[in-house]
Amino acid sequence: MAGELINMLFNGTLNGAVLSLIALGYSLIYGVGGIMNLAHGAFFMLGGYFLLWGLSFLPGLLFINVLLAVIIVTILGGISYLLLIKPLQESHVGVVLITFGLAFAIEQIVMIISGTTSAAISQYMLFQGFTNFLGFPMLNQYIFFILASLIIVSLFALFISKSKLGKSIRAVSQDREAASLMGINSNRILLYTVMISAFLASISAVLYLPGAALNGPSMGWEYLTSSFAVVILGGMGSLVGSIVGAYIVGFITSFTNVFIPNGPSWAHIIPIIVIVVVLLIRPRGLFGKKELK
């Protein structure tokens, strides 16, 4: 029983650490520009596959591969905004459709290159082996990832609250027109925001997936659904809500996996259940602002 409890707590923390980074970026671009980027999960998936491709092209330069994966995905995020999102940003439906098409296109391209089978990238693990705690083995790479996620989230909070760019992002999120009147280029801020969002997704992928596996090009949709459940629960556009929601969803999913019969099957629909329940009971989420009528 103790082993199962530790399993649930550790994996719940791990799930929360992964989702907090992914959902933070997703919530950021929605809060700043009202953009629902359905390609966000594809950016996470791409981060892992760039590591896989790096094993073929630069097999001995693992750190360079990690750096390139993050940089390329971040740049692709910026390009997607300039070419696809920006021309349609006044149409919420248009943005949803174009980013869905982008995600599908990325998935198909990766499928052509690498197929649909799972692949391991354990060569990129910075910390090999396990640490046993009361008989439960915890992957050292996952322990590192949890700590790294907490540090990245803390640094991101400092960036948003203290830096000049962070203050500009907050200004645009609060009132885009007023920010423009104060000399802030809102389109440039939106570009930076989408790039930061892609950066957070890719950094999560390159640190987490070496300990897990690449479960095919469609894996991005699973993480997109989970991050969407997180931001719905925490409140659309609320960064604090995204972090809190990530750990709530993470622990619920872990509890289901460990203690519920046929848990892994049920765990896949937990994000959908969270979305439906929250929308019915509290549509604005835990930390979302009540809309004025």
C-alpha positions as CSV (number, residue, x, y, z in Angstrom):
1,M,0.0,0.0,0.0
2,A,2.9,2.4,0.9
3,G,4.5,1.6,-2.5
4,E,1.3,2.4,-4.3
5,L,0.8,5.7,-2.4
6,I,4.4,6.8,-3.2
7,N,3.8,5.7,-6.9
8,M,0.7,7.9,-7.0
9,L,2.4,10.9,-5.4
10,F,5.5,10.7,-7.5
11,N,3.8,10.2,-10.8
12,G,1.2,12.9,-9.9
13,T,4.0,15.4,-9.3
14,L,5.7,14.3,-12.5
15,N,2.5,14.7,-14.5
16,G,1.9,18.1,-12.9
17,A,5.5,19.2,-13.7
18,V,5.0,18.3,-17.4
19,L,1.6,19.8,-17.7
20,S,2.5,23.0,-15.9
21,L,5.2,23.8,-18.5
22,I,3.0,22.9,-21.5
23,A,-0.2,24.6,-20.1
24,L,1.7,27.7,-19.0
25,G,2.6,28.5,-22.6
26,Y,-0.9,27.6,-23.9
27,S,-2.5,29.9,-21.3
28,L,0.0,32.7,-21.9
29,I,-0.9,33.1,-25.6
30,Y,-4.6,32.9,-24.8
31,G,-4.3,35.5,-22.1
32,V,-2.4,37.9,-24.2
33,G,-4.0,37.5,-27.6
34,G,-7.1,35.3,-27.1
35,I,-5.3,32.8,-29.4
36,M,-6.3,29.1,-29.0
37,N,-3.3,27.4,-30.6
38,L,-4.2,23.8,-31.4
39,A,-0.7,23.3,-32.7
40,H,0.7,23.6,-29.2
41,G,0.8,19.9,-28.6
42,A,2.5,19.4,-32.0
43,F,5.3,21.7,-30.9
44,F,5.9,19.5,-27.8
45,M,6.0,16.4,-30.0
46,L,8.4,18.1,-32.4
47,G,10.8,18.8,-29.6
48,G,11.1,15.1,-28.9
49,Y,11.4,14.1,-32.6
50,F,14.2,16.6,-33.3
51,L,16.2,14.8,-30.6
52,L,15.5,11.5,-32.3
53,W,16.6,12.9,-35.7
54,G,19.7,14.4,-34.1
55,L,20.8,10.9,-33.2
56,S,21.1,10.2,-36.9
57,F,22.7,13.5,-38.0
58,L,24.8,14.5,-34.9
59,P,25.0,11.3,-32.9
60,G,27.9,12.5,-30.7
61,L,26.6,16.0,-29.9
62,L,23.8,15.4,-27.6
63,F,23.8,18.8,-25.9
64,I,23.9,20.5,-29.3
65,N,20.9,18.4,-30.4
66,V,19.0,19.5,-27.3
67,L,19.8,23.1,-27.9
68,L,18.9,22.9,-31.6
69,A,15.6,21.2,-30.9
70,V,14.6,24.0,-28.5
71,I,15.8,26.8,-30.8
72,I,14.2,25.3,-34.0
73,V,10.8,24.7,-32.3
74,T,10.8,28.2,-30.8
75,I,11.6,29.7,-34.3
76,L,8.8,27.5,-35.9
77,G,6.4,29.0,-33.3
78,G,7.3,32.5,-34.4
79,I,7.0,31.6,-38.1
80,S,3.6,30.0,-37.4
81,Y,2.4,33.3,-35.9
82,L,3.7,35.5,-38.7
83,L,2.4,33.3,-41.6
84,L,-0.7,31.7,-40.2
85,I,-2.0,33.2,-36.9
86,K,-1.4,36.9,-37.4
87,P,-3.4,37.2,-40.7
88,L,-6.4,35.6,-38.9
89,Q,-6.0,36.7,-35.4
90,E,-9.2,38.8,-35.5
91,S,-11.1,35.6,-36.2
92,H,-11.1,33.2,-33.3
93,V,-12.6,30.4,-35.5
94,G,-10.0,31.1,-38.2
95,V,-7.2,30.7,-35.7
96,V,-8.6,27.5,-34.4
97,L,-9.0,26.0,-37.9
98,I,-5.5,27.2,-39.1
99,T,-3.7,25.9,-36.1
100,F,-5.6,22.6,-36.2
101,G,-4.4,22.3,-39.9
102,L,-0.9,23.1,-38.9
103,A,-0.9,20.5,-36.1
104,F,-2.2,17.9,-38.6
105,A,0.4,18.9,-41.2
106,I,3.2,18.6,-38.7
107,E,1.9,15.2,-37.6
108,Q,1.8,13.9,-41.2
109,I,5.3,15.2,-42.0
110,V,6.8,13.5,-38.9
111,M,4.9,10.4,-39.8
112,I,6.4,10.4,-43.3
113,I,9.9,10.8,-41.8
114,S,9.8,8.5,-38.8
115,G,6.7,6.3,-39.2
116,T,4.2,5.7,-36.5
117,T,6.1,3.3,-34.2
118,S,7.3,4.4,-30.8
119,A,11.0,5.3,-30.4
120,A,13.3,5.7,-27.4
121,I,15.6,8.7,-26.9
122,S,17.1,7.5,-23.6
123,Q,20.6,8.6,-24.7
124,Y,19.5,12.2,-23.8
125,M,18.9,11.4,-20.1
126,L,21.2,13.5,-18.0
127,F,20.8,11.3,-15.0
128,Q,20.8,7.5,-15.6
129,G,19.4,4.9,-13.1
130,F,16.9,4.9,-10.3
131,T,16.6,6.1,-6.7
132,N,14.7,3.7,-4.4
133,F,12.4,5.3,-1.9
134,L,10.6,2.9,0.5
135,G,10.9,0.2,-2.2
136,F,9.6,2.4,-5.1
137,P,12.1,3.1,-7.9
138,M,12.0,6.7,-9.1
139,L,13.8,7.4,-12.4
140,N,16.6,9.9,-11.7
141,Q,15.8,11.8,-14.9
142,Y,12.2,12.3,-13.7
143,I,13.4,13.6,-10.3
144,F,15.7,16.1,-12.2
145,F,12.8,17.1,-14.5
146,I,10.5,17.8,-11.6
147,L,13.1,20.1,-10.0
148,A,13.9,21.7,-13.4
149,S,10.2,22.3,-14.0
150,L,9.8,24.1,-10.7
151,I,12.9,26.3,-11.4
152,I,11.7,27.1,-14.9
153,V,8.2,28.1,-13.6
154,S,9.8,30.3,-10.9
155,L,12.1,32.0,-13.4
156,F,9.1,32.5,-15.8
157,A,7.2,34.2,-13.0
158,L,10.1,36.5,-12.3
159,F,10.4,37.2,-16.0
160,I,6.7,38.2,-16.3
161,S,6.7,40.3,-13.2
162,K,10.1,42.0,-13.3
163,S,11.4,42.2,-16.9
164,K,10.5,45.0,-19.4
165,L,9.2,42.5,-21.9
166,G,7.2,40.7,-19.2
167,K,5.6,44.0,-18.2
168,S,4.7,44.6,-21.8
169,I,3.2,41.2,-22.1
170,R,1.1,41.9,-19.0
171,A,0.0,45.3,-20.4
172,V,-1.1,43.8,-23.7
173,S,-3.0,41.0,-21.9
174,Q,-4.9,43.6,-19.7
175,D,-5.8,46.0,-22.5
176,R,-4.3,45.7,-26.0
177,E,-5.6,49.0,-27.3
178,A,-4.3,51.0,-24.2
179,A,-0.9,49.2,-24.5
180,S,-0.7,50.3,-28.2
181,L,-1.5,53.9,-27.2
182,M,1.4,53.7,-24.7
183,G,3.8,52.8,-27.5
184,I,3.9,49.0,-27.1
185,N,3.9,47.1,-30.4
186,S,1.1,44.6,-29.6
187,N,1.8,42.4,-32.7
188,R,5.5,42.1,-31.7
189,I,4.5,41.2,-28.2
190,L,2.1,38.5,-29.6
191,L,5.0,37.2,-31.7
192,Y,7.3,37.0,-28.7
193,T,4.4,35.3,-26.7
194,V,3.9,32.6,-29.2
195,M,7.7,32.0,-29.4
196,I,7.8,31.8,-25.6
197,S,4.9,29.3,-25.6
198,A,6.7,27.1,-28.2
199,F,9.9,27.4,-26.1
200,L,8.1,26.1,-22.9
201,A,6.6,23.2,-24.9
202,S,10.0,22.2,-26.4
203,I,12.0,22.6,-23.2
204,S,9.4,20.3,-21.5
205,A,9.8,17.8,-24.3
206,V,13.6,17.7,-24.3
207,L,13.8,17.2,-20.5
208,Y,10.9,14.8,-20.0
209,L,10.7,12.6,-23.1
210,P,14.2,11.0,-22.8
211,G,12.9,9.3,-19.7
212,A,9.7,8.3,-21.4
213,A,9.4,7.5,-25.1
214,L,8.1,9.0,-28.4
215,N,4.7,7.4,-28.7
216,G,4.3,8.2,-32.4
217,P,3.5,11.5,-34.1
218,S,0.0,11.6,-32.7
219,M,1.2,12.0,-29.2
220,G,0.9,15.8,-29.4
221,W,-2.9,15.6,-29.3
222,E,-2.9,13.8,-25.9
223,Y,-0.7,16.6,-24.4
224,L,-2.8,19.3,-26.1
225,T,-6.0,17.8,-24.6
226,S,-4.4,17.6,-21.2
227,S,-3.1,21.1,-21.3
228,F,-6.5,22.4,-22.5
229,A,-8.1,20.6,-19.5
230,V,-5.6,22.3,-17.3
231,V,-6.3,25.9,-18.5
232,I,-10.1,25.3,-18.4
233,L,-9.7,24.1,-14.8
234,G,-7.4,26.9,-13.8
235,G,-9.1,29.6,-15.8
236,M,-8.4,30.6,-19.4
237,G,-5.5,33.1,-19.4
238,S,-4.6,32.6,-15.7
239,L,-1.0,31.7,-15.3
240,V,-1.4,30.8,-11.7
241,G,-4.4,28.8,-12.5
242,S,-2.5,26.9,-15.1
243,I,0.1,25.8,-12.6
244,V,-2.5,24.8,-9.9
245,G,-4.6,23.1,-12.5
246,A,-1.7,21.2,-13.9
247,Y,-1.0,19.5,-10.5
248,I,-4.7,18.9,-9.8
249,V,-5.1,17.1,-13.2
250,G,-1.7,15.4,-12.7
251,F,-2.7,13.9,-9.3
252,I,-6.2,12.9,-10.5
253,T,-4.7,11.1,-13.5
254,S,-2.1,9.4,-11.3
255,F,-4.7,8.4,-8.7
256,T,-6.8,6.9,-11.4
257,N,-3.9,4.9,-12.9
258,V,-2.9,3.5,-9.5
259,F,-6.1,2.9,-7.5
260,I,-8.9,2.6,-10.1
261,P,-9.6,-0.8,-11.8
262,N,-8.5,-0.5,-15.5
263,G,-7.0,2.8,-14.4
264,P,-4.8,3.4,-17.5
265,S,-7.9,3.2,-19.7
266,W,-9.8,5.6,-17.6
267,A,-6.9,8.0,-17.2
268,H,-7.0,8.8,-20.9
269,I,-10.4,10.4,-20.5
270,I,-9.7,12.2,-17.3
271,P,-8.9,15.5,-19.2
272,I,-12.2,15.3,-21.1
273,I,-14.1,14.7,-17.9
274,V,-12.4,17.7,-16.3
275,I,-13.2,19.9,-19.2
276,V,-16.9,18.9,-19.2
277,V,-17.4,19.2,-15.4
278,V,-15.6,22.5,-15.1
279,L,-17.5,24.1,-18.0
280,L,-20.8,23.0,-16.5
281,I,-20.1,24.0,-12.9
282,R,-17.7,27.0,-13.1
283,P,-17.1,28.0,-16.8
284,R,-14.5,30.6,-15.9
285,G,-12.4,28.0,-14.0
286,L,-10.7,28.3,-10.5
287,F,-8.8,31.6,-11.1
288,G,-10.6,32.9,-14.2
289,K,-12.1,36.4,-14.1
290,K,-15.8,36.8,-14.3
291,E,-16.9,38.4,-17.5
292,L,-18.8,41.6,-17.3
293,K,-22.2,41.7,-19.0
